[in-house]
Amino acid sequence: MKARIIITALCAIFILNIANALNLDEALDLALKNNTSLKMAQNTELAMKYNKYQANISRLGEVSAIGNITHYNLERTLTPMVPPITPPFPLADDTITNVGGSYTVPIFTGFRLSKNISIASLSHEIAKLQFFFTKRSVKFNVYSIFLKGLSLKGQLQAKIEQEKALSELYKNVDLGVKVGRYAAIDLKKVAYQYEIVKAQKQNLKSNITSLKWALNQLTGLEKNDWDFENVELKEKEYPSLDEILKSAFINREDVAIIVKKKQISRANYAKSKYAYLPDIYGNYTYVRSIVNDGSVPIWNYGLFIKWSVFDFGKKAFDMASLKQEYKSAKEAELSQNLSVRREVVDAYENMKTQITMHEAAAKALQYAKDALDVENVKYQQGVGSMYDLLFSIAQYYEAVSQERGAYYGIFIAEKYLEFTAGGKI
């Protein structure tokens, strides 16, 4: 990284006049407050939380209100008449109103209820992990887009400086042509290169505008009349690749999510086996039958059982299907682990590549600066060609652009490595 020190003094030339600057911390705060994907993930997490509550309280059963009013063609007694029939006789009327309540509680559901609770709890944990993963993704995207914007901003400033240099060169060559020092064709060569640089500058402006709107999508901003404020970046020391891989498998949300999805598949498969067991419920019902002359209570309690003894193979096919889903979930976990390993290794190698590229770009920039100085002197002394001078100018500013891109590329690569490692290295 020593070559980077050579470029430190050049950073000042890339600072544009900022009328309405947006800094990185502000962009991150706006994204965490306004990002629609993050809000959707949060809403999903809340929905799964309520589902977990619903699954837990389902063990308590259900209380129902009962009510009806019935008119008969003949009077009916409110309670059965049981011999010997002696006074007082039961109340009777042709219109009877019943009001009351019923409480039904599950006593045994073949362990399916407990599995539903486990599945709901796992689903809630997955939703929370997905929320944290979305949050980290949003922060990484904001960071990478912001640094890419700074990179293009530096490259744009290089093109502006190149345009100014060519404009000044055009004036000097024009004067030299008039006094017979330079050939007229040299003026056309400068003008040609000047138009190329103008087109490149416009392309960079368009790319910066696109990046601004990409950042607006993440942060909720609605205008692009702002500029990327420079960020103070510091290099970090990272542990070995093996330690980073360990961190990824411990801390990455998608790794934990795939494990919990496998657990849900296993729970569903186990639940399908319990479908052969009966359901047993307890019930207590209290009703008061009302007529004009009074009312009487009627209550009962008891157990009822439901046991499916034959369903033409439905349960068997359901169990076979869920067994295959569980096997698929186990394969998905293996595939995910391989994918994580590849992503971390790629990110680690890319970071090393970006560091090497910046060191090379810093050296190339110094070489291009020396070459430009030499070609400028040679042309002024009449021993160099306009082609060599224009080529050295183009090479110098191209080297400036590449150095800026490689510089910010290091920190984008470092942040991506942190992201692939779960954000905790």
N, C-alpha and C positions, 0 to 999 in steps of 0.2 A: 504493500500500500504506500511505499515511500514516494512513488511517482506522483501520487495525488497531491503531495505538498507543493509540487511545482505549480499546480494550477490554482492554489489558494488565492493568489493575488489577482487572478483573472476573474474571480467570481463577481467582483463589483460591476463589471461591464454588462452583466446580464440582468441588472435590476432595472425594470421598466418603471416609468412614472405610474403610480397607482392612485387612481381617483377613488375607487371603492373596492378596497382589498378584502378578500376573504381568507382568513387563516385556517390552518388545518384543524385546530381544536374547535373552532366555530363550526366547521363543516361536519366534524364528527358529532358534535352536540345536536346539530340540526337533524342529522340522519337518524340519531337515536330517538329523537322526538317525533319526526314526521314520516319516516320511511314506511311505506304501505306494507311491504313484505314483513317487516318487523311487527307491525300492528296486527296483521293477519295471524302470524305465529303466536302472538300473545293471546289473541282471541281464541285460537284453537286450544292453547294451553288451558285457558279458563273453562272452555267447554268440556275438556277431558277431566278437569278437576270436578266439575259438577257431576259428570258421569260416574266418577269414583264415589262421590257422596251418595249418589242414587243407588249404586250397587251395594254399598255398605248398609244403608237404611232399609234395603229390601229384605234384610233378615228379620226386621221387626214386623213384617206383615202389612196388613191393610185394614183400616177402619172404614166401613161404608155406612152411609145413612140409608134407611129404608122407609119408603112411604108409598101408600096407594089409597085410593078411595074407590069402592065398588058398590054398585046398586044392583040388587037381586030382585027377581019377580016375586019371590016369597021371602018372608023373614028368615034369617039365619041366626043361630045362636053364636055368641062370641067364643064360647068354649064348648068342647064336646059334652054331650049328655051321656053320662055313664050310669047304668043301672046300679042300685035302685034309684029311681028318679024321685027325689023328694024336694020339697021347698027348702030354701029359696031356689027358684029356677034360674038358669043362666040368662044373662041379658041377651036380648034378640032384637034385630031390626032388619029392614030391607036395604039399608045403606050403612055400610061399615067402613070406617077409616082406620088404617093401620100406619103407625109411625114408630120408628125405632132405629136400631143400629146393629151392625154385625162386625165382628173382629175375627179376621182369618190370619193365622200365623203359620209360616212353614216350619215343620218339625224335622223333616228329612226330605231332601231333594236330590238324593243320589250324589251328593258332593258337588253338584253342578253350581249351586249358589256360591259356594266358597271359591270355585274356579272363576266364576264371573267376577267376583270381587278382586281376585288376583289379576285377572286380565284388565279390568278397569284401572287398577292401580298401575300396572305396567304401561298402559296406554297413556296415562297422565304423565308418567316419568318420561316416556318418549316425547310427548308434546313439550315438556319442559326442556329436554335436551335439544329438540328441534328449534325452540326459541333461542337458546343460547348459541346454537350453531348459526342461526340466521343473524343474530346480533354480531357474532364474530365475522361472518361473511360480509355484512354491511360495512363494518369498520374497516376490514381489509380492502374492500372495493373503493371506499372513500379515500383511503390512504394511497392506494396504487394509482387511482385516477388523478388525485391531487399531485402526486410526484410526477406522473406522466405529463400533467399540465405544466409543471415547472420545467421539465425537460424540454418540452416544445417551446416554452417561453424563452428559454436560453438559446435554443436553436433559431428562434425568430429574431432575437436580438443580434445573433451572429449574422443573419441574412441582412438585417438593417445596416449593420456595420459594413458588410460587404457591399451593399448598395451604395452607401456613402463613399466608400473607397473607390468604387468604380465611377461614381459621379465626379469625384475629384480627379481621378485619372483621365476621365473624358475631357474635362476642362484643360488639363495640362497637355494632353495629346492634341487637342483641337488647336491650342495655342502653338504647339510645336509644328503642326501641319501648316499653319498659316505662315510661319517663318521659315518653312522648308527644312525643319530638322527631322520630322517624322513623315512617313508615307501616309497618304490618305486612307489606305486600306486598314491601317492600324486603328483609325477612328471607328471604322465599321466593326472591327473585331470587338472593340470595347462596347459599342452600342449593342451588339448581339449578346454579349455576355451579360450586359446590364438588363436586357429584357428577360433572359433566362432567370436571373436572380429575382426579378420582380414576380415572375410566375411562381417560383419556389416560395417566396415570401407569402404570397396569397394562399398557397396550398397550406402552409403552416398556420396561417390565421384561421382558415376553414377548419383545420383539425383541432385547433384550440377551442373554437366555438362548439364543435361537436363534443369535445370533452366537457365543456361547461354544462351543456345540456344533459350529458350523462350524469354529471355530478348533481345537477338540479333534480334529476329523477330520484336520486338517492336521498337528497336532503329536503326536498319539498320547495326549493326556491323556484320562482317563476320567471325571473329575468336573468339575463347574462351580462348585464352591465357592471360586472365586477371582475377583478383580476386575482390571479393566484398570488397570495403573499408568500414571500420566501420563507423557508423552513430551516431551522438550524438542525442539521443532521449529524449524528454521532455514530461512529462505528462501534460494533459490539463484538465481544469474543463469544464464540459458540462452542458447546461441548462436542464430543466426538459423534460420528454418525450413529454408532450403536446406542448412545445415550439419548439422542434425539428420537430414534425409533422407539425406544422404551417409553419416552414421554408421549409419543403419538398414540401408542396403544393404550396408555393409561388415561390420557386427557381428551382425546378426540371424541366429540359427541356422536359422530356417525358410527364410530366403533361400538360405543355403548348402545346406540339405537339398534344396531343389527343384532346385538346379543339379546336385547329385550324383545325384539320381534321374534327371535327364535324361541324365547321363553313363552311368548304368547301362543305360538304355534304348538309348542309342547303342551301347554295348558288346554288348548282347544282339542288336541288329540286325546288327552286324558279325559276331558269332559265327554267326548263322544263315547268312550267306554262305559261311562256311568249312565248312559242313556238306557241301559238295560235294567237299571234299578228303579224302584217305584218312587213316587212322590207321595208324601204324607203331610197333611195339613190338619191343624186344629182350628175349630171354629166355635165362637160363642155368639148367639143371636138373641137380642131382646127386642120384642115388639109390644106395643100397647094398642089393643083394638078398642076403638072408640065409637059409641053410638049416642043418641040423644039422652038416654037414661043413665049413662055412665061409661066406664071403661074397665078393662081387665088386662093384666100383663100376661104375655105369653113368651117364654124363653126356652132355649135349648142349647146344649153344647155337645160337642162330639168330635170325632176324627173321621176324616175321609181319605181314601187312598186311590191313587190313579197309577195303574201299572199296565203299560203297553206290552201285550204278550205276542203280538204278531203285526208287522207293518210291511210285509212283502219285501223285506230286505233293505228298507230305507236306512235304518240305523247302521247296518253293516256297510253299505256303500258310503255313508257319511263318514264312518270311521276310517275306511280305506282312503277316502279323499284327503282327510285331515292328516293321516299318516304320511301321505306323499308331500303335503304342504310342509310338514315338519322336516322331512328329509331335504326338501328344497331350501328351507330356512337355514339348515346346517351348512349346505353348500354355499349359500349366500354369505354366511359368516366367513367361510374360508376364502371366498372370492374377495370379500371386503378387506380381509387382512392382507392378501396379496396386493390389492390395489393401494392400500395405505403405504405398504412398504415401498412400492414403486414410486408413489407420489413424493414421499419423503426423500428417497434417494435422488430423484430427478431434481427436486428443489435444492437439495444440498449441492449437487454437482453444478446446477445452474448458478448458484451463488458464487462458487469458486470460479466459474467461467466469467461471470460478470466482473469479479475483482481483477482477473487477468486481463479482460478486455479494457477495463479502465486504465490499468497500468500501461498497457500498450497504447491506448488513445492519448494518454498524457505525454508519453514519449513522442508519439507521432505529431502531436501539436507543437512540441518544442522544435522538432525537426522541420515542420512546415513553416514555422516562424522564421527560422534561420534561412531556409530556402527562399522565402519571400523577400527577406532583407537583401540577400545576394542578388536575386533577379531584378529587384527594383534598382539597385545600384548599377548593375550591368546595363539595364535599359537606359538609365539616365546618362550613362557614359557612351551609349551608342554601340555597345558590343553585345547586347542581348536582343532577343526578338520579342515582339509583342505577344506572340503565342506563349512563350515561356513565362512571361510576366503574368498574363491572364491565368495560365495554368497554375502558377504558384499561388496566386490570389485565391483561386477556386479551391485549391488543395488546403490552403491555410484555414479558410472559413468552414470547409467541410470537416477539417480536423477539429475545429472548435465545436461544431455541432455534434460530432461523434463523441467528443470528450464529455459534453453535457449529457448526452443520452446515456453514455456508459456510467457516468457518475451517479445519476439518479437510478439507473438500472440496478446498481449494487443494493441500494436501500429497498427498492421494490422486491428484489430477489430475497433479501434478508427477511422482509416482512412476510413474504410468501412461505419461506421456510418456517417461520414462527407459526403461521397459519396451519400449515400441514402437520406441524408437531403438536397441535392443540393449544397453541398460544401460551405455553408455559415452559419456555426454555431460556 
